[in-house]
Amino acid sequence: MPPSSTTEAATAADWDEQFAALCQRRMANGGKPGLASAQDTAGMNGLEMMQAMLQGRLPFPHIAQTLDFGLFEVAAGRAVFQGTPQLMHYNPLGSVHGGWYATLLDSALGCAVHTTMALGYSYTTVELGVHIVRSASARTGPLRAMGQVIHSGRQLATAEARIVDPNGKIYAHASSACLVFETKPV
């Protein structure tokens, strides 16, 4: 996966500041946790839906509040999420739970795939493979999961993602396969 402009010459403080500004803009546009209705998304393709969520015109998922992460950037075939591991994300052994990494990666992977969906199509994850290569902690600071579509076809889409810190150090990486299907008209 090519380096992202979001990881070049940045610090944890820069990432925190960028994400706070994004969240503030999203909230100013009405962004809140919830579920988008079929009426809210009528006429939108996948990229348009993700852009509307990023701008606060569509609600963001509740899980983003629970695990303290959120959508940071979208483009065709690409999605970036930012999250900061906290003590509430630890497992009983005293490290960040694998589910935190998996959820952050699955979000970047799935939303990257979502940006490639044509009007009237959706997807569901059928396989997710996660590799945690470095331990994160509450002291790590912000991390970004960058997802990129490898293939998006009529029935199958594949993507890869990695979690990195502002220095580009990799904490985890993943791949996903998604089933693509036509949705029923509203």
VMD Tcl script that builds the backbone (N, CA, C; Angstrom):
set m [mol new atoms 558]
animate dup $m
set s [atomselect $m all]
$s set {name element resname resid chain x y z} {
  {N N MET 1 A 0.858 -1.162 0.000}
  {CA C MET 1 A 0.000 0.000 0.000}
  {C C MET 1 A 0.909 1.231 0.000}
  {N N PRO 2 A 0.651 2.199 -0.898}
  {CA C PRO 2 A 1.496 3.383 -0.945}
  {C C PRO 2 A 1.334 4.230 0.304}
  {N N PRO 3 A 2.370 4.999 0.665}
  {CA C PRO 3 A 2.258 5.856 1.831}
  {C C PRO 3 A 1.151 6.882 1.643}
  {N N SER 4 A 0.528 7.259 2.718}
  {CA C SER 4 A -0.551 8.237 2.681}
  {C C SER 4 A -0.021 9.617 3.030}
  {N N SER 5 A -0.644 10.613 2.458}
  {CA C SER 5 A -0.277 11.987 2.812}
  {C C SER 5 A -0.563 12.242 4.289}
  {N N THR 6 A -1.396 11.385 4.890}
  {CA C THR 6 A -1.731 11.565 6.297}
  {C C THR 6 A -0.634 11.064 7.218}
  {N N THR 7 A 0.419 10.431 6.671}
  {CA C THR 7 A 1.490 9.932 7.534}
  {C C THR 7 A 2.825 10.628 7.296}
  {N N GLU 8 A 2.896 11.553 6.353}
  {CA C GLU 8 A 4.163 12.195 6.033}
  {C C GLU 8 A 4.424 13.357 6.977}
  {N N ALA 9 A 5.564 13.325 7.647}
  {CA C ALA 9 A 6.043 14.413 8.506}
  {C C ALA 9 A 4.978 14.904 9.488}
  {N N ALA 10 A 4.353 13.976 10.177}
  {CA C ALA 10 A 3.327 14.336 11.145}
  {C C ALA 10 A 3.756 13.881 12.536}
  {N N THR 11 A 3.157 14.499 13.546}
  {CA C THR 11 A 3.372 14.078 14.922}
  {C C THR 11 A 2.043 13.637 15.493}
  {N N ALA 12 A 2.094 12.989 16.639}
  {CA C ALA 12 A 0.854 12.583 17.316}
  {C C ALA 12 A -0.008 13.805 17.606}
  {N N ALA 13 A 0.618 14.913 18.007}
  {CA C ALA 13 A -0.142 16.144 18.284}
  {C C ALA 13 A -0.817 16.665 17.014}
  {N N ASP 14 A -0.118 16.570 15.870}
  {CA C ASP 14 A -0.712 16.978 14.590}
  {C C ASP 14 A -1.936 16.137 14.292}
  {N N TRP 15 A -1.794 14.816 14.459}
  {CA C TRP 15 A -2.915 13.922 14.179}
  {C C TRP 15 A -4.083 14.205 15.106}
  {N N ASP 16 A -3.822 14.405 16.386}
  {CA C ASP 16 A -4.891 14.728 17.335}
  {C C ASP 16 A -5.601 16.014 16.925}
  {N N GLU 17 A -4.824 17.015 16.549}
  {CA C GLU 17 A -5.387 18.314 16.149}
  {C C GLU 17 A -6.226 18.186 14.873}
  {N N GLN 18 A -5.718 17.465 13.877}
  {CA C GLN 18 A -6.453 17.266 12.624}
  {C C GLN 18 A -7.768 16.530 12.877}
  {N N PHE 19 A -7.704 15.490 13.717}
  {CA C PHE 19 A -8.903 14.700 13.981}
  {C C PHE 19 A -9.925 15.501 14.781}
  {N N ALA 20 A -9.464 16.278 15.756}
  {CA C ALA 20 A -10.377 17.118 16.552}
  {C C ALA 20 A -11.074 18.136 15.658}
  {N N ALA 21 A -10.339 18.742 14.727}
  {CA C ALA 21 A -10.927 19.719 13.812}
  {C C ALA 21 A -11.963 19.056 12.914}
  {N N LEU 22 A -11.653 17.850 12.429}
  {CA C LEU 22 A -12.589 17.118 11.593}
  {C C LEU 22 A -13.866 16.794 12.366}
  {N N CYS 23 A -13.714 16.315 13.587}
  {CA C CYS 23 A -14.875 15.971 14.423}
  {C C CYS 23 A -15.723 17.206 14.703}
  {N N GLN 24 A -15.081 18.330 14.928}
  {CA C GLN 24 A -15.799 19.576 15.181}
  {C C GLN 24 A -16.622 19.987 13.959}
  {N N ARG 25 A -16.027 19.898 12.766}
  {CA C ARG 25 A -16.750 20.227 11.525}
  {C C ARG 25 A -17.916 19.272 11.321}
  {N N ARG 26 A -17.686 17.976 11.577}
  {CA C ARG 26 A -18.736 16.980 11.398}
  {C C ARG 26 A -19.912 17.270 12.335}
  {N N MET 27 A -19.605 17.573 13.601}
  {CA C MET 27 A -20.665 17.870 14.570}
  {C C MET 27 A -21.405 19.160 14.206}
  {N N ALA 28 A -20.696 20.152 13.676}
  {CA C ALA 28 A -21.321 21.414 13.270}
  {C C ALA 28 A -22.320 21.193 12.136}
  {N N ASN 29 A -22.100 20.160 11.345}
  {CA C ASN 29 A -23.018 19.827 10.240}
  {C C ASN 29 A -24.113 18.861 10.680}
  {N N GLY 30 A -24.209 18.581 11.968}
  {CA C GLY 30 A -25.262 17.712 12.475}
  {C C GLY 30 A -24.837 16.285 12.712}
  {N N GLY 31 A -23.550 15.979 12.524}
  {CA C GLY 31 A -23.063 14.611 12.689}
  {C C GLY 31 A -23.269 14.099 14.098}
  {N N LYS 32 A -23.800 12.893 14.199}
  {CA C LYS 32 A -24.031 12.245 15.489}
  {C C LYS 32 A -24.089 10.746 15.254}
  {N N PRO 33 A -23.970 9.953 16.305}
  {CA C PRO 33 A -24.075 8.510 16.109}
  {C C PRO 33 A -25.510 8.115 15.777}
  {N N GLY 34 A -25.656 7.081 14.996}
  {CA C GLY 34 A -26.990 6.612 14.645}
  {C C GLY 34 A -26.952 5.703 13.431}
  {N N LEU 35 A -28.112 5.506 12.858}
  {CA C LEU 35 A -28.264 4.672 11.672}
  {C C LEU 35 A -28.862 5.517 10.560}
  {N N ALA 36 A -28.302 5.432 9.376}
  {CA C ALA 36 A -28.839 6.149 8.221}
  {C C ALA 36 A -30.038 5.382 7.686}
  {N N SER 37 A -31.085 6.089 7.374}
  {CA C SER 37 A -32.272 5.441 6.811}
  {C C SER 37 A -32.115 5.321 5.302}
  {N N ALA 38 A -32.930 4.466 4.701}
  {CA C ALA 38 A -32.914 4.300 3.250}
  {C C ALA 38 A -33.264 5.623 2.570}
  {N N GLN 39 A -34.125 6.405 3.194}
  {CA C GLN 39 A -34.472 7.722 2.631}
  {C C GLN 39 A -33.268 8.659 2.656}
  {N N ASP 40 A -32.463 8.585 3.729}
  {CA C ASP 40 A -31.277 9.442 3.846}
  {C C ASP 40 A -30.241 9.148 2.771}
  {N N THR 41 A -30.153 7.890 2.345}
  {CA C THR 41 A -29.111 7.483 1.396}
  {C C THR 41 A -29.637 7.281 -0.017}
  {N N ALA 42 A -30.920 7.532 -0.237}
  {CA C ALA 42 A -31.524 7.340 -1.563}
  {C C ALA 42 A -30.753 8.147 -2.609}
  {N N GLY 43 A -30.423 7.478 -3.701}
  {CA C GLY 43 A -29.736 8.132 -4.804}
  {C C GLY 43 A -28.239 8.280 -4.637}
  {N N MET 44 A -27.686 7.767 -3.520}
  {CA C MET 44 A -26.240 7.892 -3.286}
  {C C MET 44 A -25.523 6.583 -3.595}
  {N N ASN 45 A -24.366 6.700 -4.235}
  {CA C ASN 45 A -23.517 5.520 -4.372}
  {C C ASN 45 A -22.673 5.405 -3.102}
  {N N GLY 46 A -21.831 4.397 -3.033}
  {CA C GLY 46 A -21.054 4.158 -1.810}
  {C C GLY 46 A -20.122 5.297 -1.440}
  {N N LEU 47 A -19.420 5.858 -2.400}
  {CA C LEU 47 A -18.504 6.969 -2.108}
  {C C LEU 47 A -19.272 8.185 -1.598}
  {N N GLU 48 A -20.407 8.473 -2.221}
  {CA C GLU 48 A -21.218 9.612 -1.774}
  {C C GLU 48 A -21.722 9.415 -0.341}
  {N N MET 49 A -22.076 8.183 0.008}
  {CA C MET 49 A -22.515 7.898 1.384}
  {C C MET 49 A -21.381 8.140 2.372}
  {N N MET 50 A -20.190 7.646 2.038}
  {CA C MET 50 A -19.049 7.810 2.944}
  {C C MET 50 A -18.661 9.283 3.074}
  {N N GLN 51 A -18.731 10.026 1.985}
  {CA C GLN 51 A -18.429 11.458 2.040}
  {C C GLN 51 A -19.460 12.194 2.905}
  {N N ALA 52 A -20.736 11.808 2.785}
  {CA C ALA 52 A -21.782 12.430 3.595}
  {C C ALA 52 A -21.578 12.123 5.078}
  {N N MET 53 A -21.125 10.912 5.399}
  {CA C MET 53 A -20.848 10.561 6.789}
  {C C MET 53 A -19.666 11.388 7.308}
  {N N LEU 54 A -18.641 11.503 6.501}
  {CA C LEU 54 A -17.456 12.264 6.891}
  {C C LEU 54 A -17.814 13.727 7.140}
  {N N GLN 55 A -18.735 14.261 6.356}
  {CA C GLN 55 A -19.145 15.668 6.486}
  {C C GLN 55 A -20.174 15.890 7.598}
  {N N GLY 56 A -20.750 14.818 8.126}
  {CA C GLY 56 A -21.749 14.959 9.186}
  {C C GLY 56 A -23.170 15.003 8.675}
  {N N ARG 57 A -23.385 14.795 7.384}
  {CA C ARG 57 A -24.737 14.797 6.825}
  {C C ARG 57 A -25.439 13.454 7.027}
  {N N LEU 58 A -24.670 12.396 7.292}
  {CA C LEU 58 A -25.208 11.091 7.670}
  {C C LEU 58 A -24.612 10.723 9.017}
  {N N PRO 59 A -25.337 9.965 9.840}
  {CA C PRO 59 A -24.800 9.579 11.149}
  {C C PRO 59 A -23.620 8.630 11.024}
  {N N PHE 60 A -22.768 8.649 12.041}
  {CA C PHE 60 A -21.662 7.697 12.097}
  {C C PHE 60 A -22.057 6.566 13.041}
  {N N PRO 61 A -21.424 5.394 12.921}
  {CA C PRO 61 A -21.852 4.240 13.728}
  {C C PRO 61 A -21.529 4.409 15.214}
  {N N HIS 62 A -22.389 3.871 16.045}
  {CA C HIS 62 A -22.207 3.933 17.499}
  {C C HIS 62 A -20.884 3.321 17.957}
  {N N ILE 63 A -20.414 2.300 17.255}
  {CA C ILE 63 A -19.174 1.618 17.647}
  {C C ILE 63 A -18.005 2.598 17.662}
  {N N ALA 64 A -18.077 3.640 16.852}
  {CA C ALA 64 A -17.001 4.639 16.810}
  {C C ALA 64 A -16.860 5.326 18.174}
  {N N GLN 65 A -17.975 5.582 18.839}
  {CA C GLN 65 A -17.918 6.163 20.186}
  {C C GLN 65 A -17.398 5.155 21.192}
  {N N THR 66 A -17.883 3.932 21.090}
  {CA C THR 66 A -17.503 2.894 22.036}
  {C C THR 66 A -15.995 2.646 22.033}
  {N N LEU 67 A -15.405 2.590 20.838}
  {CA C LEU 67 A -13.988 2.259 20.723}
  {C C LEU 67 A -13.117 3.478 20.435}
  {N N ASP 68 A -13.683 4.671 20.489}
  {CA C ASP 68 A -12.947 5.926 20.332}
  {C C ASP 68 A -12.150 5.979 19.036}
  {N N PHE 69 A -12.854 5.836 17.908}
  {CA C PHE 69 A -12.220 6.004 16.613}
  {C C PHE 69 A -13.238 6.605 15.667}
  {N N GLY 70 A -12.766 7.065 14.529}
  {CA C GLY 70 A -13.693 7.627 13.565}
  {C C GLY 70 A -13.084 7.740 12.183}
  {N N LEU 71 A -13.968 7.913 11.218}
  {CA C LEU 71 A -13.583 8.111 9.836}
  {C C LEU 71 A -12.807 9.409 9.717}
  {N N PHE 72 A -11.677 9.360 9.028}
  {CA C PHE 72 A -10.829 10.539 8.878}
  {C C PHE 72 A -10.770 11.027 7.437}
  {N N GLU 73 A -10.791 10.091 6.483}
  {CA C GLU 73 A -10.600 10.459 5.085}
  {C C GLU 73 A -11.198 9.376 4.197}
  {N N VAL 74 A -11.807 9.767 3.078}
  {CA C VAL 74 A -12.285 8.797 2.095}
  {C C VAL 74 A -11.969 9.295 0.689}
  {N N ALA 75 A -11.788 8.351 -0.204}
  {CA C ALA 75 A -11.631 8.592 -1.631}
  {C C ALA 75 A -12.050 7.291 -2.308}
  {N N ALA 76 A -12.166 7.293 -3.597}
  {CA C ALA 76 A -12.557 6.080 -4.307}
  {C C ALA 76 A -11.562 4.960 -4.004}
  {N N GLY 77 A -12.060 3.880 -3.403}
  {CA C GLY 77 A -11.227 2.722 -3.092}
  {C C GLY 77 A -10.342 2.883 -1.876}
  {N N ARG 78 A -10.584 3.903 -1.077}
  {CA C ARG 78 A -9.705 4.179 0.068}
  {C C ARG 78 A -10.521 4.744 1.234}
  {N N ALA 79 A -10.154 4.323 2.447}
  {CA C ALA 79 A -10.756 4.882 3.670}
  {C C ALA 79 A -9.703 4.882 4.772}
  {N N VAL 80 A -9.672 5.963 5.538}
  {CA C VAL 80 A -8.734 6.101 6.649}
  {C C VAL 80 A -9.537 6.396 7.913}
  {N N PHE 81 A -9.237 5.640 8.970}
  {CA C PHE 81 A -9.834 5.856 10.281}
  {C C PHE 81 A -8.733 6.216 11.260}
  {N N GLN 82 A -9.084 7.003 12.269}
  {CA C GLN 82 A -8.136 7.308 13.336}
  {C C GLN 82 A -8.730 6.890 14.660}
  {N N GLY 83 A -7.890 6.307 15.508}
  {CA C GLY 83 A -8.311 5.911 16.838}
  {C C GLY 83 A -7.146 6.004 17.806}
  {N N THR 84 A -7.479 6.110 19.075}
  {CA C THR 84 A -6.464 6.173 20.124}
  {C C THR 84 A -6.787 5.111 21.156}
  {N N PRO 85 A -5.929 4.102 21.302}
  {CA C PRO 85 A -6.207 3.075 22.305}
  {C C PRO 85 A -6.196 3.660 23.710}
  {N N GLN 86 A -7.119 3.198 24.526}
  {CA C GLN 86 A -7.244 3.679 25.899}
  {C C GLN 86 A -7.330 2.492 26.855}
  {N N LEU 87 A -7.202 2.774 28.120}
  {CA C LEU 87 A -7.271 1.730 29.136}
  {C C LEU 87 A -8.560 0.917 29.009}
  {N N MET 88 A -9.669 1.559 28.648}
  {CA C MET 88 A -10.940 0.834 28.521}
  {C C MET 88 A -10.921 -0.169 27.366}
  {N N HIS 89 A -9.890 -0.152 26.527}
  {CA C HIS 89 A -9.764 -1.092 25.418}
  {C C HIS 89 A -8.817 -2.252 25.743}
  {N N TYR 90 A -8.337 -2.320 26.967}
  {CA C TYR 90 A -7.389 -3.364 27.375}
  {C C TYR 90 A -8.116 -4.678 27.654}
  {N N ASN 91 A -7.396 -5.757 27.455}
  {CA C ASN 91 A -7.887 -7.074 27.857}
  {C C ASN 91 A -7.411 -7.342 29.299}
  {N N PRO 92 A -7.814 -8.436 29.910}
  {CA C PRO 92 A -7.417 -8.713 31.294}
  {C C PRO 92 A -5.909 -8.899 31.491}
  {N N LEU 93 A -5.172 -9.108 30.404}
  {CA C LEU 93 A -3.725 -9.301 30.504}
  {C C LEU 93 A -2.954 -7.985 30.495}
  {N N GLY 94 A -3.670 -6.874 30.326}
  {CA C GLY 94 A -3.024 -5.569 30.388}
  {C C GLY 94 A -2.532 -5.015 29.064}
  {N N SER 95 A -3.077 -5.502 27.959}
  {CA C SER 95 A -2.713 -4.943 26.651}
  {C C SER 95 A -3.986 -4.640 25.863}
  {N N VAL 96 A -3.839 -3.863 24.807}
  {CA C VAL 96 A -5.004 -3.512 23.995}
  {C C VAL 96 A -5.590 -4.794 23.397}
  {N N HIS 97 A -6.883 -4.951 23.561}
  {CA C HIS 97 A -7.593 -6.139 23.100}
  {C C HIS 97 A -7.481 -6.262 21.581}
  {N N GLY 98 A -7.298 -7.478 21.102}
  {CA C GLY 98 A -7.199 -7.715 19.665}
  {C C GLY 98 A -8.423 -7.248 18.906}
  {N N GLY 99 A -9.569 -7.247 19.581}
  {CA C GLY 99 A -10.792 -6.782 18.940}
  {C C GLY 99 A -10.763 -5.305 18.582}
  {N N TRP 100 A -9.990 -4.514 19.352}
  {CA C TRP 100 A -9.864 -3.089 19.020}
  {C C TRP 100 A -9.150 -2.945 17.677}
  {N N TYR 101 A -8.022 -3.651 17.511}
  {CA C TYR 101 A -7.297 -3.611 16.242}
  {C C TYR 101 A -8.194 -4.110 15.103}
  {N N ALA 102 A -8.853 -5.254 15.342}
  {CA C ALA 102 A -9.678 -5.870 14.308}
  {C C ALA 102 A -10.816 -4.951 13.878}
  {N N THR 103 A -11.451 -4.276 14.832}
  {CA C THR 103 A -12.562 -3.394 14.500}
  {C C THR 103 A -12.087 -2.181 13.720}
  {N N LEU 104 A -10.976 -1.606 14.129}
  {CA C LEU 104 A -10.425 -0.459 13.416}
  {C C LEU 104 A -10.047 -0.860 11.985}
  {N N LEU 105 A -9.389 -2.004 11.832}
  {CA C LEU 105 A -9.009 -2.481 10.504}
  {C C LEU 105 A -10.226 -2.849 9.665}
  {N N ASP 106 A -11.186 -3.554 10.254}
  {CA C ASP 106 A -12.392 -3.946 9.525}
  {C C ASP 106 A -13.149 -2.718 9.041}
  {N N SER 107 A -13.163 -1.671 9.833}
  {CA C SER 107 A -13.835 -0.429 9.427}
  {C C SER 107 A -13.149 0.185 8.212}
  {N N ALA 108 A -11.826 0.267 8.245}
  {CA C ALA 108 A -11.087 0.837 7.110}
  {C C ALA 108 A -11.256 -0.033 5.863}
  {N N LEU 109 A -11.185 -1.340 6.038}
  {CA C LEU 109 A -11.346 -2.265 4.918}
  {C C LEU 109 A -12.741 -2.160 4.311}
  {N N GLY 110 A -13.752 -2.271 5.168}
  {CA C GLY 110 A -15.130 -2.254 4.696}
  {C C GLY 110 A -15.517 -0.933 4.058}
  {N N CYS 111 A -15.103 0.162 4.665}
  {CA C CYS 111 A -15.464 1.463 4.108}
  {C C CYS 111 A -14.719 1.742 2.809}
  {N N ALA 112 A -13.497 1.240 2.676}
  {CA C ALA 112 A -12.786 1.356 1.400}
  {C C ALA 112 A -13.582 0.625 0.315}
  {N N VAL 113 A -14.044 -0.582 0.626}
  {CA C VAL 113 A -14.879 -1.332 -0.313}
  {C C VAL 113 A -16.178 -0.576 -0.577}
  {N N HIS 114 A -16.775 -0.028 0.470}
  {CA C HIS 114 A -18.050 0.693 0.324}
  {C C HIS 114 A -17.929 1.832 -0.687}
  {N N THR 115 A -16.777 2.495 -0.730}
  {CA C THR 115 A -16.600 3.613 -1.664}
  {C C THR 115 A -16.661 3.170 -3.119}
  {N N THR 116 A -16.535 1.873 -3.384}
  {CA C THR 116 A -16.574 1.373 -4.765}
  {C C THR 116 A -17.950 0.853 -5.161}
  {N N MET 117 A -18.913 0.884 -4.243}
  {CA C MET 117 A -20.231 0.346 -4.536}
  {C C MET 117 A -21.039 1.315 -5.399}
  {N N ALA 118 A -21.569 0.780 -6.491}
  {CA C ALA 118 A -22.446 1.561 -7.359}
  {C C ALA 118 A -23.808 1.711 -6.682}
  {N N LEU 119 A -24.580 2.643 -7.147}
  {CA C LEU 119 A -25.938 2.838 -6.650}
  {C C LEU 119 A -26.699 1.518 -6.754}
  {N N GLY 120 A -27.322 1.099 -5.652}
  {CA C GLY 120 A -28.092 -0.136 -5.645}
  {C C GLY 120 A -27.303 -1.375 -5.278}
  {N N TYR 121 A -26.030 -1.185 -4.849}
  {CA C TYR 121 A -25.208 -2.321 -4.452}
  {C C TYR 121 A -24.657 -2.112 -3.049}
  {N N SER 122 A -24.410 -3.223 -2.372}
  {CA C SER 122 A -23.823 -3.186 -1.044}
  {C C SER 122 A -22.871 -4.371 -0.917}
  {N N TYR 123 A -22.370 -4.603 0.277}
  {CA C TYR 123 A -21.387 -5.656 0.508}
  {C C TYR 123 A -21.517 -6.145 1.943}
  {N N THR 124 A -20.923 -7.287 2.198}
  {CA C THR 124 A -20.761 -7.766 3.559}
  {C C THR 124 A -19.427 -8.499 3.635}
  {N N THR 125 A -18.748 -8.348 4.752}
  {CA C THR 125 A -17.471 -9.021 4.946}
  {C C THR 125 A -17.701 -10.518 5.106}
  {N N VAL 126 A -16.951 -11.318 4.360}
  {CA C VAL 126 A -17.037 -12.774 4.500}
  {C C VAL 126 A -15.748 -13.358 5.061}
  {N N GLU 127 A -14.660 -12.602 4.983}
  {CA C GLU 127 A -13.396 -13.074 5.557}
  {C C GLU 127 A -12.578 -11.874 6.007}
  {N N LEU 128 A -11.994 -12.005 7.192}
  {CA C LEU 128 A -11.139 -10.956 7.750}
  {C C LEU 128 A -9.934 -11.632 8.382}
  {N N GLY 129 A -8.754 -11.271 7.924}
  {CA C GLY 129 A -7.512 -11.805 8.494}
  {C C GLY 129 A -6.712 -10.667 9.097}
  {N N VAL 130 A -6.406 -10.763 10.396}
  {CA C VAL 130 A -5.713 -9.694 11.112}
  {C C VAL 130 A -4.385 -10.202 11.652}
  {N N HIS 131 A -3.352 -9.375 11.514}
  {CA C HIS 131 A -2.024 -9.679 12.054}
  {C C HIS 131 A -1.574 -8.497 12.899}
  {N N ILE 132 A -1.459 -8.714 14.196}
  {CA C ILE 132 A -0.977 -7.674 15.112}
  {C C ILE 132 A 0.526 -7.865 15.237}
  {N N VAL 133 A 1.296 -6.856 14.848}
  {CA C VAL 133 A 2.751 -7.004 14.824}
  {C C VAL 133 A 3.468 -6.161 15.869}
  {N N ARG 134 A 2.743 -5.253 16.512}
  {CA C ARG 134 A 3.341 -4.408 17.551}
  {C C ARG 134 A 2.231 -4.046 18.544}
  {N N SER 135 A 2.582 -4.060 19.797}
  {CA C SER 135 A 1.606 -3.751 20.834}
  {C C SER 135 A 1.386 -2.248 20.969}
  {N N ALA 136 A 0.131 -1.851 20.995}
  {CA C ALA 136 A -0.238 -0.462 21.270}
  {C C ALA 136 A -0.677 -0.383 22.724}
  {N N SER 137 A -0.648 0.821 23.272}
  {CA C SER 137 A -1.095 1.021 24.654}
  {C C SER 137 A -1.752 2.386 24.766}
  {N N ALA 138 A -2.225 2.699 25.938}
  {CA C ALA 138 A -2.831 4.002 26.179}
  {C C ALA 138 A -1.813 5.132 25.990}
  {N N ARG 139 A -0.526 4.804 26.025}
  {CA C ARG 139 A 0.526 5.815 25.826}
  {C C ARG 139 A 0.936 5.971 24.362}
  {N N THR 140 A 0.442 5.104 23.501}
  {CA C THR 140 A 0.856 5.107 22.099}
  {C C THR 140 A 0.454 6.385 21.374}
  {N N GLY 141 A -0.718 6.902 21.703}
  {CA C GLY 141 A -1.235 8.062 20.977}
  {C C GLY 141 A -2.077 7.626 19.800}
  {N N PRO 142 A -2.420 8.561 18.927}
  {CA C PRO 142 A -3.326 8.245 17.821}
  {C C PRO 142 A -2.683 7.311 16.801}
  {N N LEU 143 A -3.516 6.430 16.278}
  {CA C LEU 143 A -3.118 5.496 15.225}
  {C C LEU 143 A -4.118 5.629 14.085}
  {N N ARG 144 A -3.664 5.369 12.889}
  {CA C ARG 144 A -4.560 5.417 11.732}
  {C C ARG 144 A -4.573 4.081 11.021}
  {N N ALA 145 A -5.784 3.658 10.670}
  {CA C ALA 145 A -5.986 2.462 9.855}
  {C C ALA 145 A -6.287 2.937 8.443}
  {N N MET 146 A -5.434 2.551 7.509}
  {CA C MET 146 A -5.575 2.975 6.128}
  {C C MET 146 A -5.963 1.772 5.288}
  {N N GLY 147 A -7.180 1.810 4.722}
  {CA C GLY 147 A -7.682 0.711 3.912}
  {C C GLY 147 A -7.659 1.058 2.438}
  {N N GLN 148 A -7.316 0.069 1.624}
  {CA C GLN 148 A -7.218 0.260 0.177}
  {C C GLN 148 A -7.822 -0.949 -0.525}
  {N N VAL 149 A -8.699 -0.706 -1.490}
  {CA C VAL 149 A -9.292 -1.787 -2.266}
  {C C VAL 149 A -8.257 -2.351 -3.231}
  {N N ILE 150 A -8.203 -3.654 -3.296}
  {CA C ILE 150 A -7.344 -4.339 -4.255}
  {C C ILE 150 A -8.151 -4.696 -5.502}
  {N N HIS 151 A -9.376 -5.193 -5.281}
  {CA C HIS 151 A -10.256 -5.600 -6.384}
  {C C HIS 151 A -11.700 -5.369 -5.957}
  {N N SER 152 A -12.498 -4.813 -6.855}
  {CA C SER 152 A -13.926 -4.676 -6.598}
  {C C SER 152 A -14.670 -5.080 -7.860}
  {N N GLY 153 A -15.290 -6.262 -7.790}
  {CA C GLY 153 A -16.001 -6.800 -8.943}
  {C C GLY 153 A -17.494 -6.900 -8.693}
  {N N ARG 154 A -18.166 -7.629 -9.572}
  {CA C ARG 154 A -19.622 -7.757 -9.471}
  {C C ARG 154 A -20.067 -8.588 -8.277}
  {N N GLN 155 A -19.222 -9.526 -7.830}
  {CA C GLN 155 A -19.611 -10.404 -6.737}
  {C C GLN 155 A -18.640 -10.416 -5.566}
  {N N LEU 156 A -17.425 -9.993 -5.801}
  {CA C LEU 156 A -16.396 -10.079 -4.767}
  {C C LEU 156 A -15.530 -8.824 -4.774}
  {N N ALA 157 A -15.197 -8.381 -3.573}
  {CA C ALA 157 A -14.254 -7.268 -3.424}
  {C C ALA 157 A -13.211 -7.688 -2.396}
  {N N THR 158 A -11.967 -7.278 -2.609}
  {CA C THR 158 A -10.904 -7.552 -1.644}
  {C C THR 158 A -10.196 -6.241 -1.308}
  {N N ALA 159 A -9.673 -6.192 -0.095}
  {CA C ALA 159 A -8.995 -4.970 0.354}
  {C C ALA 159 A -7.911 -5.339 1.356}
  {N N GLU 160 A -6.992 -4.403 1.574}
  {CA C GLU 160 A -5.964 -4.562 2.596}
  {C C GLU 160 A -5.872 -3.269 3.384}
  {N N ALA 161 A -5.416 -3.389 4.631}
  {CA C ALA 161 A -5.293 -2.212 5.490}
  {C C ALA 161 A -4.143 -2.413 6.450}
  {N N ARG 162 A -3.676 -1.304 6.980}
  {CA C ARG 162 A -2.650 -1.366 8.023}
  {C C ARG 162 A -2.894 -0.250 9.021}
  {N N ILE 163 A -2.531 -0.518 10.262}
  {CA C ILE 163 A -2.587 0.488 11.326}
  {C C ILE 163 A -1.170 0.996 11.519}
  {N N VAL 164 A -1.018 2.322 11.456}
  {CA C VAL 164 A 0.299 2.945 11.598}
  {C C VAL 164 A 0.234 4.112 12.575}
  {N N ASP 165 A 1.403 4.484 13.093}
  {CA C ASP 165 A 1.509 5.689 13.915}
  {C C ASP 165 A 2.003 6.834 13.029}
  {N N PRO 166 A 2.130 8.050 13.560}
  {CA C PRO 166 A 2.553 9.186 12.727}
  {C C PRO 166 A 3.928 9.004 12.081}
  {N N ASN 167 A 4.767 8.123 12.617}
  {CA C ASN 167 A 6.084 7.864 12.031}
  {C C ASN 167 A 6.054 6.777 10.967}
  {N N GLY 168 A 4.865 6.213 10.713}
  {CA C GLY 168 A 4.737 5.149 9.735}
  {C C GLY 168 A 5.016 3.759 10.278}
  {N N LYS 169 A 5.235 3.651 11.592}
  {CA C LYS 169 A 5.495 2.357 12.232}
  {C C LYS 169 A 4.200 1.533 12.202}
  {N N ILE 170 A 4.299 0.298 11.716}
  {CA C ILE 170 A 3.118 -0.563 11.571}
  {C C ILE 170 A 2.823 -1.285 12.884}
  {N N TYR 171 A 1.551 -1.245 13.311}
  {CA C TYR 171 A 1.083 -1.942 14.501}
  {C C TYR 171 A 0.293 -3.200 14.137}
  {N N ALA 172 A -0.415 -3.157 13.016}
  {CA C ALA 172 A -1.197 -4.315 12.578}
  {C C ALA 172 A -1.520 -4.151 11.100}
  {N N HIS 173 A -1.818 -5.270 10.456}
  {CA C HIS 173 A -2.280 -5.211 9.067}
  {C C HIS 173 A -3.315 -6.308 8.870}
  {N N ALA 174 A -4.120 -6.138 7.831}
  {CA C ALA 174 A -5.223 -7.073 7.622}
  {C C ALA 174 A -5.600 -7.124 6.151}
  {N N SER 175 A -6.331 -8.182 5.813}
  {CA C SER 175 A -6.932 -8.300 4.484}
  {C C SER 175 A -8.366 -8.770 4.669}
  {N N SER 176 A -9.165 -8.480 3.664}
  {CA C SER 176 A -10.583 -8.800 3.753}
  {C C SER 176 A -11.120 -9.202 2.395}
  {N N ALA 177 A -12.097 -10.095 2.417}
  {CA C ALA 177 A -12.877 -10.437 1.226}
  {C C ALA 177 A -14.328 -10.112 1.541}
  {N N CYS 178 A -14.989 -9.476 0.596}
  {CA C CYS 178 A -16.377 -9.058 0.795}
  {C C CYS 178 A -17.254 -9.569 -0.338}
  {N N LEU 179 A -18.441 -10.013 0.023}
  {CA C LEU 179 A -19.455 -10.417 -0.942}
  {C C LEU 179 A -20.192 -9.169 -1.390}
  {N N VAL 180 A -20.282 -8.957 -2.689}
  {CA C VAL 180 A -20.995 -7.801 -3.256}
  {C C VAL 180 A -22.356 -8.296 -3.719}
  {N N PHE 181 A -23.415 -7.534 -3.415}
  {CA C PHE 181 A -24.755 -7.944 -3.795}
  {C C PHE 181 A -25.620 -6.737 -4.119}
  {N N GLU 182 A -26.650 -6.993 -4.919}
  {CA C GLU 182 A -27.599 -5.940 -5.273}
  {C C GLU 182 A -28.598 -5.780 -4.139}
  {N N THR 183 A -28.902 -4.534 -3.815}
  {CA C THR 183 A -29.867 -4.263 -2.739}
  {C C THR 183 A -31.259 -4.135 -3.349}
  {N N LYS 184 A -32.256 -4.338 -2.511}
  {CA C LYS 184 A -33.641 -4.199 -2.962}
  {C C LYS 184 A -34.013 -2.717 -2.983}
  {N N PRO 185 A -34.729 -2.280 -4.001}
  {CA C PRO 185 A -35.142 -0.862 -4.046}
  {C C PRO 185 A -36.063 -0.534 -2.873}
  {N N VAL 186 A -35.989 0.709 -2.436}
  {CA C VAL 186 A -36.821 1.160 -1.307}
  {C C VAL 186 A -38.219 1.467 -1.766}
}
mol reanalyze $m
mol bondsrecalc $m
mol representation Tube
mol addrep $m
